[in-house]
Amino acid sequence: MSSPDTSKIPNSLQEHWMPFTSNKDFKENPRLITGAKGVYLTNHKGKTMIDASSGLFCNPLGHGRREITEAVSKQLEQLDYCQPFQQGFGGSFELATKISRHTPGNLNRIFYTICGSTAVETAIKISIAYHKAKGDGQRFRFIGRERGYHGMNIGAVSVGGMVNNVKTFASILMPGVAHIRHTHLPEHKFISGQPDTGVELADDLERIAANFGGENIAACIVEPIAGSTGTLVPPKGYLKRLREICDKHGILLIFDEVITGWGRTGSPFASQEFGVTPDIITMAKATTNGVVPMGVVACKEEIYDAVMEAAPKGAVELFHGYTYSGIPVAVAAALAVQDIIEKDDIFNRAKDMSPYFQKGLFSLKDIDVVDNIRGYGMMGGIDMKTNIKPGKAGFECFKACYEAGVNFKATGDCLIIAPQFICEKKHIDEIIDKLRAGILNYSKNLKN
Ligand SMILES: Cc1ncc(COP(=O)(O)O)c(C=O)c1O
């Protein structure tokens, strides 16, 4: 066994306040990643681990893609930055055209942001701007969903529905937001794919519209598959019913596809996979294979047209944008990703590997501490039983699995598994074998 290379641990770990991290735990027992290639990560102890969650769902094309590295460095040499307000460069237009070839329906108008949270914030603002432009300025309410995750700025937290993210900040959240129930029913046990029951949960939106007046609601935002809460797959017919209720009341439907976008379900977007076209899609993460921050909002053409037409000629039509909206380096990475998607037939690759991955995932069902498994395409969630405080099992199990050589994201009592699309069957086998070993170790510790 290789001895720890302590030279890779910085002298002090105290100054960096880490995000979404148990800082105290981490600083006692650091897990530093020192390298990444393909489906593997290396840590500061020289240990190799398989990446079972594509980073944070963002590197489905594998780590260290030469094509992306080269495109980014070439771009940096040619044009490192240009301001995105009242100015531009060719690449961002080229990318918008490429993205719009994959988006469903006529969601062909592309606004760039910095990340998923700012994509959601932008979608919220565009919804308001659209309704105002149409003379519907009374529509100020937003509907989110329990157990939804949309990011971390105030707008995204307000429409999100994960309680720990909300508790500390409840006093400063956006007014006028209501939540429909999440779609996870007690009978949804060990179901691969869409559950047969639960379509009626979409009627919560109708009830809220009856309560507040559908004409006052600007938009309803959901993740087609709730990712960060552990892969809650929508019941059959659920998304279609949400679409119908939105249409009835003139409510915009926003699909947050920050996780499900770019092939996670086997289709370019979950929208196509489930046959439901929203009015706005948000995306981020895999857009650049995670190497440069970038968010994207795709809107129906009529939304863009309405906002354009409402503004006088020569005026800025939408008072919104970021210093880093569609900067050259992010665009270069995203264009390289588009090339790889085409060249390597990435969506079909994800689709073809999905049944094998799902079979492997559900083979873990026999482990006594596994409480539930859900999955769709190249994503899955494993709920763990615990005899410690609820909400802690995921992290404890994550640490056991990390030692067993498999890395992923944990949330609450759930393990979130989202392999890279470049995985071959042997990699899926390795992920599943190491998960089994790690979960069994977690289970032993529980009993001691
Ligand atoms: C569905 C969804 N929306 C938004 C976000 C926020 O993205 P970011 O962390 O890039 O701001 C995430 C992040 O995981 C997400 O899963």
The ligand as a Gaussian input file, in Angstrom:
#p B3LYP/6-31G(d) Opt

LIG

0 1
 C      -31.599000      20.942000     -10.617000
 C      -30.568000      21.930000     -10.166000
 N      -30.780000      23.226000     -10.371000
 C      -29.871000      24.149000     -10.018000
 C      -28.698000      23.785000      -9.418000
 C      -27.704000      24.827000      -9.004000
 O      -26.602000      24.772000      -9.817000
 P      -25.225000      25.516000      -9.399000
 O      -24.687000      24.775000      -8.218000
 O      -24.407000      25.408000     -10.632000
 O      -25.592000      26.913000      -9.081000
 C      -28.434000      22.435000      -9.185000
 C      -27.171000      22.003000      -8.563000
 O      -26.973000      20.866000      -8.213000
 C      -29.402000      21.477000      -9.567000
 O      -29.209000      20.184000      -9.350000

